[in-house]
Amino acid sequence: MSTSRRRRQAGYTLVELIVATAIGTLVLGALTSIVLTTALTTNVATSRIDASGQIRTFQLTAYDDMTLSNVPAPTGCGTQANPCTSQPMVLQGQRMPNVATPTPPAQYIVTYTWDPAQQIVTRQAGGAGRTVAQDVSVYSWYIDGNGAHPAVVVSMTVTVNRYNASYSESQSFRFVPRAAAQ
């Protein structure tokens, strides 16, 4: 066999291997960066959706209860200067039954409480309780009597931590309960 033919079949040189390894390392580094960025973005998006969902669930539930209730009576708190935080919000009213024969209205009592240790807001009605919002890091409510009708203002912040991503969403709701019976 000739010398030139052996050189052509000898394989890669050391320089070619180093260049190929460097290019491979750059490509793998870029792919790793893309995968990690995508995972972080997915975690933030999921956290945002979870936080918005918790706030929306609370809003819809409380709105339904406020339409059946009178303005709650604050006990030691409940003003804009002194909002209630750990005190329960008790909503009372009357529910008209949907029947053909006239019947007296049924008493309606719902209580919302916030547990700062577990970061949940629960709704108690008729002996049954259920969680209406989770991951609630800040919660307060007060009665605003400055308008034509008194309103209940509820403020809450939901903070969702997911893996290496965190997202907080704060919202204030202004509910106008049914006017009290004269």
Contact map, one row per residue, 1 for C-alpha under 8 A:
11101100000000000000000000000000000000000000000000000000000000000000000000000000000000000000000000000000000000000000000000000000000000000000000000000000000000000000000000000000000000
11111100000000000000000000000000000000000000000000000000000000000000000000000000000000000000000000000000000000000000000000000000000000000000000000000000000000000000000000000000000000
11111110000000000000000000000000000000000000000000000000000000000000000000000000000000000000000000000000000000000000000000000000000000000000000000000000000000000000000000000000000000
01111111000000000000000000000000000000000000000000000000000000000000000000000000000000000000000000000000000000000000000000000000000000000000000000000000000000000000000000000000000000
11111111100000000000000000000000000000000000000000000000000000000000000000000000000000000000000000000000000000000000000000000000000000000000000000000000000000000000000000000000000000
11111111110000000000000000000000000000000000000000000000000000000000000000000000000000000000000000000000000000000000000000000000000000000000000000000000000000000000000000000000000000
00111111110000000000000000000000000000000000000000000000000000000000000000000000000000000000000000000000000000000000000000000000000000000000000000000000000000000000000000000000000000
00011111111000000000000000000000000000000000000000000000000000000000000000000000000000000000000000000000000000000000000000000000000000000000000000000000000000000000000000000000000000
00001111111000000000000000000000000000000000000000000000000000000000000000000000000000000000000000000000000000000000000000000000000000000000000000000000000000000000000000000000000000
00000111111100000000000000000000000000000000000000000000000000000000000000000000000000000000000000000000000000000000000000000000000000000000000000000000000000000000000000000000000000
00000001111110000000000000000000000000000000000000000000000000000000000000000000000000000000000000000000000000000000000000000000000000000000000000000000000000000000000000000000000000
00000000011111011000000000000000000000000000000000000000000000000000000000000000000000000000000000000000000000000000000000000000000000000000000000000000000000000000000000000000000000
00000000001111111000000000000000000000000000000000000000000000000000000000000000000000000000000000000000000000000000000000000000000000000000000000000000000000000000000000000000000000
00000000000111111100000000000000000000000000000000000000000000000000000000000000000000000000000000000000000000000000000000000000000000000000000000000000000000000000000000000000000000
00000000000011111110000000000000000000000000000000000000000000000000000000000000000000000000000000000000000000000000000000000000000000000000000000000000000000000000000000000000000000
00000000000111111111000000000000000000000000000000000000000000000000000000000000000000000000000000000000000000000000000000000000000000000000000000000000000000000000000000000000000000
00000000000111111111100000000000000000000000000000000000000000000000000000000000000000000000000000000000000000000000000000000000000000000000000000000000000000000000000000000000000000
00000000000001111111110000000000000000000000000000000000000000000000000000000000000000000000000000000000000000000000000000000000000000000000000000000000000000000000000000000000000000
00000000000000111111111000000000000000000000000000000000000000000000000000000000000000000000000000000000000000000000000000000000000000000000000000000000000000000000000000000000000000
00000000000000011111111100000000000000000000000000000000000000000000000000000000000000000000000000000000000000000000000000000000000000000000000000000000000000000000000000000000000000
00000000000000001111111110000000000000000000000000000000000000000000000000000000000000000000000000000000000000000000000000000000000000000000000000000000000000000000000000000000000000
00000000000000000111111111000000000000000000000000000000000000000000000000000000000000000000000000000000000000000000000000000000000000000000000000000000000000000000000000000000000000
00000000000000000011111111100000000000000000000000000000000000000000000000000000000000000000000000000000000000000000000000000000000000000000000000000000000000000000000000000000000000
00000000000000000001111111110000000000000000000000000000000000000000000000000000000000000000000000000000000000000000000000000000000000000000000000000000000000000000000000000000000000
00000000000000000000111111111000000000000000000000000000000000000000000000000000000000000000000000000000000000000000000000000000000000000000000000000000000000000000000000000000000000
00000000000000000000011111111100000000000000000000000000000000000000000000000000000000000000000000000000000000000000000000000000000000000000000000000000000000000000000000000000000000
00000000000000000000001111111110000000000000000000000000000000000000000000000000000000000000000000000000000000000000000000000000000000000000000000000000000000000000000000000000000000
00000000000000000000000111111111000000000000000000000000000000000000000000000000000000000000000000000000000000000000000000000000000000000000000000000000000000000000000000000000000000
00000000000000000000000011111111100000000000000000000000000000000000000000000000000000000000000000000000000000000000000000000000000000000000000000000000000000000000000000000000000000
00000000000000000000000001111111110000000000000000000000000000000000000000000000000000000000000000000000000000000000000000000000000000000000000000000000000000000000000000000000000000
00000000000000000000000000111111111000000000000000000000000000000000000000000000000000000000000000000000000000000000000000000000000000000000000000000000000000000000000000000000000000
00000000000000000000000000011111111100000000000000000000000000000000000000000000000000000000000000000000000000000000000000000000000000000000000000000000000000000000000000000000000000
00000000000000000000000000001111111110000000000000000000000000000000000000000000000000000000000000000000000000000000000000000000000000000000000000000000000000000000000000000000000000
00000000000000000000000000000111111111000000000000000000000000000000000000000000000000000000000000000000000000000000000000000000000000000000000000000000000000000000000000000000000000
00000000000000000000000000000011111111100000000000000000000000000000000000000000000000000000000000000000000000000000000000000000000000000000000000000000000000000000000000000000000000
00000000000000000000000000000001111111110000000000000000000000000000000000000000000000000000000000000000000000000000000000000000000000000000000000000000000000000000000000000000000000
00000000000000000000000000000000111111111000000000000000000000000000000000000000000000000000000000000000000000000000000000000000000000000000000000000000000000000000000000000000000000
00000000000000000000000000000000011111111100000000000000000000000000000000000000000000000000000000000000000000000000000000000000000000000000000000000000000000000000000000000000000000
00000000000000000000000000000000001111111110000000000000000000000000000000000000000000000000000000000000000000000000000000000000000000000000000000000000000000000000000000000000000000
00000000000000000000000000000000000111111111000000000000000000000000000000000000000000000000000000000000000000000000000000000000000000000000000000000000000000000001100000000000000000
00000000000000000000000000000000000011111111100000000000000000000000000000000000000000000000000000000000000000000000000000000000000000000000000000000000000000000000000000000000000000
00000000000000000000000000000000000001111111110000000000000000000000000000000000000000000000000000000000000000000000000000000000000000000000000000000000000000000000000000000000000000
00000000000000000000000000000000000000111111111000000000000000000000000000000000000000000000000000000000000000000000000000000000000000000000000000000000000000000111100000000000000000
00000000000000000000000000000000000000011111111100000000000000000000000000000000000000000000000000000000000000000000000000000000000000000000000000000000000000000100111000000000000000
00000000000000000000000000000000000000001111111110000000000000000000000000000000000000000000000000000000000000000000000000000000000000000000000000000000000000000000000000000000000000
00000000000000000000000000000000000000000111111111000000000000000000000000000000000000000000000000000000000000000000000000000000000000000000000000000000000000000000000000000000000000
00000000000000000000000000000000000000000011111111100000000000000000000000000000000000000000000000000000000000000000000000000000000000000000000000000000000000011100111000000000000000
00000000000000000000000000000000000000000001111111110000000000000000000000000000000000000000000000000000000000000000000000000000000000000000000000000000000000010000001110000000000000
00000000000000000000000000000000000000000000111111111000000000000000000000000000000000000000000000000000000000000000000000000000000000000000000000000000000000000000000000000000000000
00000000000000000000000000000000000000000000011111111100000000000000000000000000000000000000000000000000000000000000000000000000000000000000000000000000000000010000000000000000000000
00000000000000000000000000000000000000000000001111111110000000000000000000000000000000000000000000000000000000000000000000000000000000100000000000000000000001110000001110000000000000
00000000000000000000000000000000000000000000000111111111000000000000000000000000000000000000000000000000000000000000000000000000000000000000000000000000000000000000000010000000000000
00000000000000000000000000000000000000000000000011111111100000000000000000000000000000000000000000000000000000000000000000000000000000000000000000000000000000000000000000000000000000
00000000000000000000000000000000000000000000000001111111110000000000000000000000000000000000000000000000000000000000000000000000000111000000000000000000000001000000000000000000000000
00000000000000000000000000000000000000000000000000111111111000000000000000000000000000000000000000000000000000000000000000000000000010000000000000000000000101000000000000100000000000
00000000000000000000000000000000000000000000000000011111111100000000000000000000000000000000000000000000000000000000000000000000000000000000000000000000000000000000000000000000000000
00000000000000000000000000000000000000000000000000001111111110000000000000000000000000000000000000000000000000000000000000000000000110000000000000000000000000000000000000000000000000
00000000000000000000000000000000000000000000000000000111111111000000000000000000000000000000000000000000000000000000000000000000000110000000000000000000000000000000000000000000000000
00000000000000000000000000000000000000000000000000000011111111100000000000000000000000000000000000000000000000000000000000000000000000000000000000000000000000000000000000001000000000
00000000000000000000000000000000000000000000000000000001111111110000000000000000000000000000000000000000000000000000000000000000000000000000000000000000000000000000000000000000000000
00000000000000000000000000000000000000000000000000000000111111111000000000000000000000000000000000000000000000000000000000000000000100000000000000000000000000000000000000000000000000
00000000000000000000000000000000000000000000000000000000011111111100000000000000000000000000000000000000000000000000000000000000000000000000000000000000000000000000000000000000000000
00000000000000000000000000000000000000000000000000000000001111111110000000000000000000000000000000000000000000000000000000000000000000000000000000000000000000000000000000000010000000
00000000000000000000000000000000000000000000000000000000000111111111000000000000000000000000000000000000000000000000000000000000000000000000000000000000000000000000000000000000000000
00000000000000000000000000000000000000000000000000000000000011111111100000000000000000000010000000000000000001000000000000000000000000000000000000000000000000000000000000000000000000
00000000000000000000000000000000000000000000000000000000000001111111110000000000000000000010000000000000000000000000000000000000000000000000000000000000000000000000000000000011110000
00000000000000000000000000000000000000000000000000000000000000111111100000000000000000000000000000000000000000000000000000000000000000000000000000000000000000000000000000000001110000
00000000000000000000000000000000000000000000000000000000000000011111110000000000000000000001111000000000000100000000000000000000000000000000000000000000000000000000000000000000110000
00000000000000000000000000000000000000000000000000000000000000001111111000000000000000000011110000000000000100000000000000000000000000000000000000000000000000000000000000000000110000
00000000000000000000000000000000000000000000000000000000000000000101111100000000000000000011100000000000000000000000000000000000000000000000000000000000000000000000000000000000111100
00000000000000000000000000000000000000000000000000000000000000000000111110000000000000000011000000000000000000000000000000000000000000000000001000000111000000000000000000000001111100
00000000000000000000000000000000000000000000000000000000000000000000011111000000000000001111000000000000000000000000000000000000000000000000000000000000000000000000000000000000000000
00000000000000000000000000000000000000000000000000000000000000000000001111100000000000000100000000000000000000000000000000000000000000000000000000000000000000000000000000000000000000
00000000000000000000000000000000000000000000000000000000000000000000000111111100000000000000000000000000000000000000000000000000000000000000011000000000000000000000000000000000000000
00000000000000000000000000000000000000000000000000000000000000000000000011111100000000000000000000000000000000000000000000000000000000000000000000000000000000000000000000000000000000
00000000000000000000000000000000000000000000000000000000000000000000000001111100000000000000000000000000000000000000000000000000000000000000000000000000000000000000000000000000000000
00000000000000000000000000000000000000000000000000000000000000000000000001111110011100000000000000000000000000000000000000000000000000000000010000000000000000000000000000000000000000
00000000000000000000000000000000000000000000000000000000000000000000000001111111011100000000000000000000000000000000000000000000000000000000111000000000000000000000000000000000000000
00000000000000000000000000000000000000000000000000000000000000000000000000001111111100000000000000000000000000000000000000000000000000000000011100000000000000000000000000000000000000
00000000000000000000000000000000000000000000000000000000000000000000000000000111111000000000000000000000000000000000000000000000000000000000011100000000000000000000000000000000000000
00000000000000000000000000000000000000000000000000000000000000000000000000000011111000000000000000000000000000000000000000000000000000000000000000000000000000000000000000000000000000
00000000000000000000000000000000000000000000000000000000000000000000000000001111111100000000000000000000000000000000000000000000000000000000010000000000000000000000000000000000000000
00000000000000000000000000000000000000000000000000000000000000000000000000001111111110000000000000000000000000000000000000000000000000000001110000000000000000000000000000000000000000
00000000000000000000000000000000000000000000000000000000000000000000000000001110011111100000000000000000000000000000000000000000000000000001110000000000000000000000000000000000000000
00000000000000000000000000000000000000000000000000000000000000000000000000000000001111100000000000000000000000000100000000000000000000000011100000000000000000000000000000000000000000
00000000000000000000000000000000000000000000000000000000000000000000000000000000000111110000000000000000000000001111000000000000000000000001000000000000000000000000000000000000000000
00000000000000000000000000000000000000000000000000000000000000000000000000000000000111111000000000000000000000001100000000000000000000000000000000000000000000000000000000000000000000
00000000000000000000000000000000000000000000000000000000000000000000000000000000000001111100000000000000000000111100000000000000000000000000000000000000000000000000000000000000000000
00000000000000000000000000000000000000000000000000000000000000000000000100000000000000111110000000000000000000111000000000000000000000000000100000000000000000000000000000000000000000
00000000000000000000000000000000000000000000000000000000000000000000000110000000000000011111000000000000000011110000000000000000000000000000000000000000000000000000000000000000000000
00000000000000000000000000000000000000000000000000000000000000001100111100000000000000001111100000000000000111100000000000000000000000000000000000000000000000000000000000000000000000
00000000000000000000000000000000000000000000000000000000000000000001111100000000000000000111110000000000001111000000000000000000000000000000000000000000000000000000000000000000000000
00000000000000000000000000000000000000000000000000000000000000000001110000000000000000000011111000000000001110000000000000000000000000000000000000000000000000000000000000000000000000
00000000000000000000000000000000000000000000000000000000000000000001100000000000000000000001111100000000111100000000000000000000000000000000000000000000000000000000000000000000000000
00000000000000000000000000000000000000000000000000000000000000000001000000000000000000000000111110000000111100000000000000000000000000000000000000000000000000000000000000000000000000
00000000000000000000000000000000000000000000000000000000000000000000000000000000000000000000011111000001110000000000000000000000000000000000000000000000000000000000000000000000000000
00000000000000000000000000000000000000000000000000000000000000000000000000000000000000000000001111100011110000000000000000000000000000000000000000000000000000000000000000000000000000
00000000000000000000000000000000000000000000000000000000000000000000000000000000000000000000000111110000000000000000000000000000000000000000000000000000000000000000000000000000000000
00000000000000000000000000000000000000000000000000000000000000000000000000000000000000000000000011111110000000000000000000000000000000000000000000000000000000000000000000000000000000
00000000000000000000000000000000000000000000000000000000000000000000000000000000000000000000000001111100000000000000000000000000000000000000000000000000000000000000000000000000000000
00000000000000000000000000000000000000000000000000000000000000000000000000000000000000000000000000111110000000000000000000000000000000000000000000000000000000000000000000000000000000
00000000000000000000000000000000000000000000000000000000000000000000000000000000000000000000000000111111000000000000000000000000000000000000000000000000000000000000000000000000000000
00000000000000000000000000000000000000000000000000000000000000000000000000000000000000000000000010101111100000000000000000000000000000000000000000000000000000000000000000000000000000
00000000000000000000000000000000000000000000000000000000000000000000000000000000000000000000000110000111110000000000000000000000000000000000000000000000000000000000000000000000000000
00000000000000000000000000000000000000000000000000000000000000000000000000000000000000000000011110000011111000000000000000000000000000000000000000000000000000000000000000000000000000
00000000000000000000000000000000000000000000000000000000000000000000000000000000000000000000011110000001111100000000000000000000000000000000000000000000000000000000000000000000000000
00000000000000000000000000000000000000000000000000000000000000000000000000000000000000000001111000000000111110000000000000000000000000000000000000000000000000000000000000000000000000
00000000000000000000000000000000000000000000000000000000000000000001100000000000000000000011111000000000011111000000000000000000000000000000000000000000000000000000000000000000000000
00000000000000000000000000000000000000000000000000000000000000000000000000000000000000000111100000000000001111100000000000001100000000000000000000000000000000000000000000000000000000
00000000000000000000000000000000000000000000000000000000000000001000000000000000000000000111000000000000000111110000000000111100000000000000000000000000000000000000000000000000000000
00000000000000000000000000000000000000000000000000000000000000000000000000000000000000011110000000000000000011111000000000111000000000000000000000000000000000000000000000000000000000
00000000000000000000000000000000000000000000000000000000000000000000000000000000000000011100000000000000000001111100000011110000000000000000000000000000000000000000000000000000000000
00000000000000000000000000000000000000000000000000000000000000000000000000000000000001111000000000000000000000111110000011100000000000000000000000000000000000000000000000000000000000
00000000000000000000000000000000000000000000000000000000000000000000000000000000000011110000000000000000000000011111001111000000000000000010000000000000000000000000000000000000000000
00000000000000000000000000000000000000000000000000000000000000000000000000000000000001000000000000000000000000001111111110000000000000000000000000000000000000000000000000000000000000
00000000000000000000000000000000000000000000000000000000000000000000000000000000000001000000000000000000000000000111111100000000000000011100000000000000000000000000000000000000000000
00000000000000000000000000000000000000000000000000000000000000000000000000000000000000000000000000000000000000000011111000000000000000000000000000000000000000000000000000000000000000
00000000000000000000000000000000000000000000000000000000000000000000000000000000000000000000000000000000000000000011111100000000000000100000000000000000000000000000000000000000000000
00000000000000000000000000000000000000000000000000000000000000000000000000000000000000000000000000000000000000000111111110000000000001111000000000000000000000000000000000000000000000
00000000000000000000000000000000000000000000000000000000000000000000000000000000000000000000000000000000000000000111011111000000001111110000000000000000000000000000000000000000000000
00000000000000000000000000000000000000000000000000000000000000000000000000000000000000000000000000000000000000011110001111100000001111010000000000000000000000000000000000000000000000
00000000000000000000000000000000000000000000000000000000000000000000000000000000000000000000000000000000000000011100000111110000111110000000000000000000000000000000000000000000000000
00000000000000000000000000000000000000000000000000000000000000000000000000000000000000000000000000000000000001111000000011111000111100000000000000000000000000000000000000000000000000
00000000000000000000000000000000000000000000000000000000000000000000000000000000000000000000000000000000000001110000000001111111110000000000000000000000000000000000000000000000000000
00000000000000000000000000000000000000000000000000000000000000000000000000000000000000000000000000000000000011100000000000111111100000000000000000000000000000000000000000000000000000
00000000000000000000000000000000000000000000000000000000000000000000000000000000000000000000000000000000000011000000000000011111000000000000000000000000000000000000000000000000000000
00000000000000000000000000000000000000000000000000000000000000000000000000000000000000000000000000000000000000000000000000011111100000000000000000000000000000000000000000000000000000
00000000000000000000000000000000000000000000000000000000000000000000000000000000000000000000000000000000000000000000000000011111110000000000000000000000000000000000000000000000000000
00000000000000000000000000000000000000000000000000000000000000000000000000000000000000000000000000000000000000000000000001111011111000000000000000000000000000000000000000000000000000
00000000000000000000000000000000000000000000000000000000000000000000000000000000000000000000000000000000000000000000000001110001111100000000000000000000000000000000000000000000000000
00000000000000000000000000000000000000000000000000000000000000000000000000000000000000000000000000000000000000000000000111100000111111000000000000000000000000000000000000000000000000
00000000000000000000000000000000000000000000000000000100110010000000000000000000000000000000000000000000000000000000000111100000011111000000000000000000000000000000000000000000000000
00000000000000000000000000000000000000000000000000000110110000000000000000000000000000000000000000000000000000000000000111000000001111110000000000000000000000000000000000000000000000
00000000000000000000000000000000000000000000000000000100000000000000000000000000000000000000000000000000000000000000001110000000001111110000000000000000000001000000000000000000000000
00000000000000000000000000000000000000000000000000100000000000000000000000000000000000000000000000000000000000000000011100000000000011111000000000000000000001110000000000000000000000
00000000000000000000000000000000000000000000000000000000000000000000000000000000000000000000000000000000000000000001001110000000000011111110000000000000000111100000000000000000000000
00000000000000000000000000000000000000000000000000000000000000000000000000000000000000000000000000000000000000000001001000000000000000111110000000000000000111100000000000000000000000
00000000000000000000000000000000000000000000000000000000000000000000000000000000000000000000000000000000000000000001000000000000000000011111000000000000001111000000000000000000000000
00000000000000000000000000000000000000000000000000000000000000000000000000000000000010000000000000000000000000000100000000000000000000011111100000000000011110000000000000000000000000
00000000000000000000000000000000000000000000000000000000000000000000000000000000001111000000000000000000000000000000000000000000000000000111110000000000011100000000000000000000000000
00000000000000000000000000000000000000000000000000000000000000000000000000000100001110001000000000000000000000000000000000000000000000000011111000000001111000000000000000000000000000
00000000000000000000000000000000000000000000000000000000000000000000000001001111011100000000000000000000000000000000000000000000000000000001111100000001110000000000000000000000000000
00000000000000000000000000000000000000000000000000000000000000000000001001000111000000000000000000000000000000000000000000000000000000000000111110000111100000000000000000000000000000
00000000000000000000000000000000000000000000000000000000000000000000000000000011000000000000000000000000000000000000000000000000000000000000011111100111100000000000000000000000000000
00000000000000000000000000000000000000000000000000000000000000000000000000000000000000000000000000000000000000000000000000000000000000000000001111111110000000000000000000000000000000
00000000000000000000000000000000000000000000000000000000000000000000000000000000000000000000000000000000000000000000000000000000000000000000000111111100000000000000000000000000000000
00000000000000000000000000000000000000000000000000000000000000000000000000000000000000000000000000000000000000000000000000000000000000000000000111111110000000000000000000000000000000
00000000000000000000000000000000000000000000000000000000000000000000000000000000000000000000000000000000000000000000000000000000000000000000000011111100000000000000000000000000000000
00000000000000000000000000000000000000000000000000000000000000000000000000000000000000000000000000000000000000000000000000000000000000000000000011111110000000000000000000000001001000
00000000000000000000000000000000000000000000000000000000000000000000001000000000000000000000000000000000000000000000000000000000000000000000001111111111000000000000000000000001100000
00000000000000000000000000000000000000000000000000000000000000000000001000000000000000000000000000000000000000000000000000000000000000000000001110101111100000000000000000000111100000
00000000000000000000000000000000000000000000000000000000000000000000001000000000000000000000000000000000000000000000000000000000000000000000111100000111110000000000000000001111100000
00000000000000000000000000000000000000000000000000000000000000000000000000000000000000000000000000000000000000000000000000000000000000000000111100000011111000000000000000011110000000
00000000000000000000000000000000000000000000000000000000000000000000000000000000000000000000000000000000000000000000000000000000000000000011110000000001111100000000000000011100000000
00000000000000000000000000000000000000000000000000000000000000000000000000000000000000000000000000000000000000000000000000000000000000000111100000000000111110000000000001111000000000
00000000000000000000000000000000000000000000000000000010000000000000000000000000000000000000000000000000000000000000000000000000000000011111000000000000011111000000000001110000000000
00000000000000000000000000000000000000000000000000000000000000000000000000000000000000000000000000000000000000000000000000000000000000011110000000000000001111100000000111100000000000
00000000000000000000000000000000000000000000000000100110000000000000000000000000000000000000000000000000000000000000000000000000000001111100000000000000000111110000000111000000000000
00000000000000000000000000000000000000000000000000100000000000000000000000000000000000000000000000000000000000000000000000000000000000111000000000000000000011111000011110000000000000
00000000000000000000000000000000000000000000001101100000000000000000000000000000000000000000000000000000000000000000000000000000000000100000000000000000000001111100011100000000000000
00000000000000000000000000000000000000000000001000000000000000000000000000000000000000000000000000000000000000000000000000000000000000000000000000000000000000111111111000000000000000
00000000000000000000000000000000000000000011001000000000000000000000000000000000000000000000000000000000000000000000000000000000000000000000000000000000000000011111110000000000000000
00000000000000000000000000000000000000000010000000000000000000000000000000000000000000000000000000000000000000000000000000000000000000000000000000000000000000001111100000000000000000
00000000000000000000000000000000000000010010000000000000000000000000000000000000000000000000000000000000000000000000000000000000000000000000000000000000000000001111110000000000000000
00000000000000000000000000000000000000010011001000000000000000000000000000000000000000000000000000000000000000000000000000000000000000000000000000000000000000001111111000000000000000
00000000000000000000000000000000000000000001001000000000000000000000000000000000000000000000000000000000000000000000000000000000000000000000000000000000000000111101111100000000000000
00000000000000000000000000000000000000000001001100100000000000000000000000000000000000000000000000000000000000000000000000000000000000000000000000000000000000111000111110000000000000
00000000000000000000000000000000000000000000000100100000000000000000000000000000000000000000000000000000000000000000000000000000000000000000000000000000000011110000011111000000000000
00000000000000000000000000000000000000000000000100110000000000000000000000000000000000000000000000000000000000000000000000000000000000000000000000000000000011100000001111100000000000
00000000000000000000000000000000000000000000000000000000000000000000000000000000000000000000000000000000000000000000000000000000000000000000000000000000001111000000000111110000000000
00000000000000000000000000000000000000000000000000000010000000000000000000000000000000000000000000000000000000000000000000000000000000000000000000000000001110000000000011111000000000
00000000000000000000000000000000000000000000000000000000000000000000000000000000000000000000000000000000000000000000000000000000000000000000000000000000111100000000000001111100000000
00000000000000000000000000000000000000000000000000000000001000000000000000000000000000000000000000000000000000000000000000000000000000000000000000000001111000000000000000111110000000
00000000000000000000000000000000000000000000000000000000000000000000000000000000000000000000000000000000000000000000000000000000000000000000000000000011110000000000000000011111000000
00000000000000000000000000000000000000000000000000000000000000100100000000000000000000000000000000000000000000000000000000000000000000000000000000000011100000000000000000001111100000
00000000000000000000000000000000000000000000000000000000000000000110001000000000000000000000000000000000000000000000000000000000000000000000000000001111000000000000000000000111110000
00000000000000000000000000000000000000000000000000000000000000000111111000000000000000000000000000000000000000000000000000000000000000000000000000000111000000000000000000000011111000
00000000000000000000000000000000000000000000000000000000000000000111111000000000000000000000000000000000000000000000000000000000000000000000000000000000000000000000000000000001111100
00000000000000000000000000000000000000000000000000000000000000000000011000000000000000000000000000000000000000000000000000000000000000000000000000001000000000000000000000000000111110
00000000000000000000000000000000000000000000000000000000000000000000011000000000000000000000000000000000000000000000000000000000000000000000000000000000000000000000000000000000011111
00000000000000000000000000000000000000000000000000000000000000000000000000000000000000000000000000000000000000000000000000000000000000000000000000000000000000000000000000000000001111
00000000000000000000000000000000000000000000000000000000000000000000000000000000000000000000000000000000000000000000000000000000000000000000000000000000000000000000000000000000000111
